[in-house]
Amino acid sequence: MKHATTVLCLSFIAMNAILAIHYSPRLIGFGCDGSHIPQLARYESDFPQCERIERIF
């Protein structure tokens, strides 16, 4: 029983790590709508008008 619980917990942690990487923002936008705070998004179309958009990874 203890082994099964350990495997279940490790599987849950691994699944959350994979989902966090898959659904995390991949782009950062600078100077969006005149803001001095960088914005994060997954797609370029998610940004408002930005001066510069770069990849995070």
GUKOLTI-382694 format. One record per residue (C-alpha): x, z, y; residue number from 1. Coordinates in Angstrom, 2 decimals. Layout:
N
{{X,Z,Y},NUM}
...
END
This chain:
57
{{0.00,0.00,0.00},1}
{{2.83,0.86,2.40},2}
{{4.50,-2.48,1.68},3}
{{1.27,-4.39,2.37},4}
{{0.81,-2.60,5.70},5}
{{4.39,-3.41,6.71},6}
{{3.94,-7.09,5.83},7}
{{0.65,-7.23,7.74},8}
{{2.23,-5.67,10.85},9}
{{5.24,-8.01,10.75},10}
{{2.95,-11.02,10.32},11}
{{0.89,-9.92,13.32},12}
{{4.03,-9.51,15.46},13}
{{5.36,-12.92,14.41},14}
{{2.02,-14.61,15.12},15}
{{1.85,-13.07,18.61},16}
{{5.40,-14.19,19.37},17}
{{4.63,-17.77,18.34},18}
{{1.43,-17.82,20.40},19}
{{3.21,-16.37,23.44},20}
{{5.79,-19.15,23.30},21}
{{3.21,-21.89,22.67},22}
{{0.79,-20.88,25.44},23}
{{3.26,-19.59,28.03},24}
{{3.76,-21.40,31.35},25}
{{6.38,-24.12,31.11},26}
{{6.67,-25.15,34.75},27}
{{7.41,-23.37,38.02},28}
{{6.31,-24.72,41.39},29}
{{7.99,-23.94,44.70},30}
{{6.37,-24.23,48.13},31}
{{2.88,-24.78,46.74},32}
{{0.38,-24.99,49.62},33}
{{3.01,-23.52,51.94},34}
{{3.35,-20.32,49.88},35}
{{6.74,-18.65,49.58},36}
{{5.84,-17.23,46.14},37}
{{6.67,-19.47,43.13},38}
{{3.71,-20.31,40.88},39}
{{3.72,-20.74,37.11},40}
{{1.64,-23.25,35.16},41}
{{1.61,-25.14,31.91},42}
{{0.91,-28.63,33.31},43}
{{1.80,-30.35,36.58},44}
{{-1.88,-31.05,37.20},45}
{{-2.52,-27.28,37.31},46}
{{-0.50,-26.92,40.53},47}
{{-1.80,-27.41,44.05},48}
{{0.35,-29.51,46.41},49}
{{3.96,-28.32,45.80},50}
{{7.29,-29.22,47.36},51}
{{9.11,-28.99,44.03},52}
{{8.15,-28.47,40.37},53}
{{10.75,-27.65,37.71},54}
{{10.77,-26.89,33.99},55}
{{11.37,-23.29,32.91},56}
{{12.65,-24.25,29.44},57}
END
